[in-house]
């Protein structure tokens, strides 16, 4: 089997069997396309010609290439795609063994998610307030992201009907898994204002669409547009930290835990399949408590 055909078969397999999102499928294909390009440059023509040394060499090449060398986390993600690809080849009996079995990804340092303070969140949200159409939409978007902890893809993927009750929104996450998340009154008020005074104007200039958040031409808002909205709001708010849609998600989780929410409730709200993923936020909260203790207690140092 040629390398290109093997990749096509594997991507089709994960798409059908595992029900992964379009973004995840695209990431698999990008990773494996880079792998195939490197193997081809090394003279490898078929899946059966790949050796363990090739996998190790590819990992090393990702870190040392002249154009945009990858960091440890990106290498680990790419190697995860490669290992899945080789397990698939073995299961399909296209090869006699898994040449990636003993290849280990680089060790990752503990990376704690960055959360904004409540005052910074208030400044960010305040930077989108206004009565023009764009401000009504942008304010509703940011209020929803912080109120629900939604991923940016989940937010721009919302339809009007996904606001199922005045204070409930239905989010569709990874693997098309749906979850119900409450809306606070600030987010609800912002969405109501946008639906009444903003969305009708945007809808009138574009094609008919059920999308909740619309771009200035009336089509569904893109992830890239949402990123730009948040970045611009952060600049207007005078925030020096790098702020992204995920920053609002991190802040949502951190503030809930600081307020006493149970970690398993936060897991459900975030749509994490494993509580272990959510528990990283408890580390953030513990670090914050430790900093306050060290600063305030007379015998802490």
KANORCOR-V186839 format. One record per residue. SS is DSSP state (A for helix, B for strand, O for the rest). PSI is psi in degrees with one decimal (NA if undefined). Layout:
# KANORCOR-V186839
SS;PSI / SS;PSI
This chain:
# KANORCOR-V186839
O;132.2 / B;159.8 / A;-43.9 / A;-42.3 / A;-38.5 / A;-41.5 / A;-43.3 / A;-43.5 / A;-40.5 / A;-44.7 / A;-40.2 / A;-39.2 / A;-51.1 / A;-30.2 / A;-41.6 / A;-47.8 / A;-32.4 / O;-9.1 / O;39.9 / O;159.1 / O;162.7 / A;-37.1 / A;-39.7 / A;-41.1 / A;-42.7 / A;-37.2 / A;-41.6 / A;-46.4 / A;-39.5 / A;-46.8 / A;-46.0 / A;-27.0 / A;-40.9 / A;-38.3 / A;-45.9 / A;-41.7 / A;-41.3 / A;-42.8 / A;-41.6 / A;-40.4 / A;-21.7 / O;4.7 / O;11.1 / O;127.7 / O;-33.9 / B;163.4 / A;-33.4 / A;-8.7 / A;-5.3 / O;133.7 / O;160.8 / A;-34.9 / A;-30.1 / A;-41.9 / A;-43.5 / A;-42.3 / A;-38.5 / A;-42.9 / A;-43.2 / A;-38.4 / A;-34.0 / A;-34.4 / A;-21.3 / A;-0.9 / O;151.2 / O;-38.8 / O;113.8 / O;64.8 / O;144.7 / O;151.3 / O;177.6 / A;-43.1 / A;-38.2 / A;-37.5 / A;-43.0 / A;-42.1 / A;-42.7 / A;-42.8 / A;-28.9 / A;-41.6 / A;-41.7 / A;-42.8 / A;-39.7 / A;-39.1 / A;-44.1 / A;-34.3 / A;-37.8 / A;-44.2 / A;-39.1 / A;-43.6 / A;-32.9 / O;0.9 / O;32.8 / O;-18.8 / O;165.7 / O;-15.9 / O;167.3 / O;102.1 / O;-10.6 / O;0.1 / O;-41.1 / O;5.2 / O;123.6 / O;138.3 / O;160.9 / O;149.7 / O;138.3 / O;136.4 / O;158.9 / O;116.8 / O;112.7 / O;136.4 / O;144.5 / O;128.5 / O;146.0 / O;157.0 / O;166.2 / A;-38.3 / A;-35.5 / A;-38.8 / A;-44.6 / A;-37.9 / A;-40.4 / A;-47.4 / A;-37.1 / A;-25.9 / O;-10.7 / O;1.7 / O;142.6 / O;169.8 / O;-3.4 / O;163.1 / A;-46.6 / A;-41.0 / A;-41.5 / A;-43.6 / A;-48.1 / A;-38.9 / A;-41.8 / A;-40.6 / A;-49.5 / A;-38.8 / A;-41.4 / A;-43.5 / A;-43.1 / A;-33.2 / A;-26.8 / A;-16.5 / O;21.4 / O;146.3 / O;154.5 / A;-35.7 / A;-34.3 / A;-38.6 / A;-49.0 / A;-16.3 / O;-4.5 / O;142.2 / B;162.0 / A;-39.0 / A;-11.7 / A;-12.5 / O;86.3 / O;-24.6 / B;167.5 / O;-29.8 / O;25.2 / B;135.6 / B;144.5 / B;115.1 / B;142.4 / B;112.2 / O;-153.5 / A;141.6 / A;22.1 / A;25.1 / O;130.8 / B;148.9 / B;153.6 / B;129.1 / B;134.5 / B;152.3 / O;132.7 / O;169.8 / A;-28.5 / A;-45.0 / A;-41.6 / A;-44.3 / A;-39.5 / A;-40.4 / A;-41.2 / A;-45.4 / A;-41.1 / A;-43.2 / A;-33.2 / A;-43.3 / A;-7.3 / O;-54.5 / A;-40.6 / A;-37.3 / A;-43.5 / A;-41.0 / A;-30.9 / A;-20.2 / O;-0.8 / O;-174.1 / O;155.1 / O;127.9 / O;144.2 / O;-1.0 / B;140.6 / O;-52.4 / O;122.7 / B;147.8 / O;177.3 / O;-13.7 / O;7.5 / O;-3.8 / O;170.1 / B;136.6 / O;140.3 / O;162.7 / A;-40.0 / A;-40.4 / A;-39.7 / A;-41.2 / A;-45.4 / A;-38.1 / A;-45.8 / A;-42.3 / A;-42.7 / A;-39.5 / A;-39.6 / A;-39.3 / A;-43.2 / A;-32.3 / O;-7.3 / O;23.6 / O;128.4 / O;-19.3 / O;153.1 / O;123.1 / O;130.2 / O;172.5 / A;-36.2 / A;-24.6 / A;-39.9 / A;-37.7 / A;-45.0 / A;-42.4 / A;-41.4 / A;-51.7 / A;-44.1 / A;-43.6 / A;-34.6 / A;-47.1 / A;-38.2 / A;-27.6 / O;-0.5 / O;9.0 / O;146.3 / O;140.3 / A;-30.7 / A;-29.2 / A;-42.8 / A;-38.0 / A;-46.4 / A;-42.4 / A;-37.1 / A;-19.2 / O;26.3 / O;134.8 / O;-24.3 / O;138.2 / A;-21.6 / A;-34.2 / A;-38.6 / A;-30.0 / O;-14.9 / A;-28.3 / A;-25.1 / A;-28.4 / A;-39.5 / A;-46.9 / A;-40.9 / A;-40.1 / A;-39.0 / A;-44.0 / A;-40.0 / A;-40.3 / A;-43.2 / A;-43.2 / A;-46.7 / A;-37.7 / A;-39.7 / A;-30.9 / O;131.3 / O;-21.5 / O;26.1 / O;-20.8 / O;NA
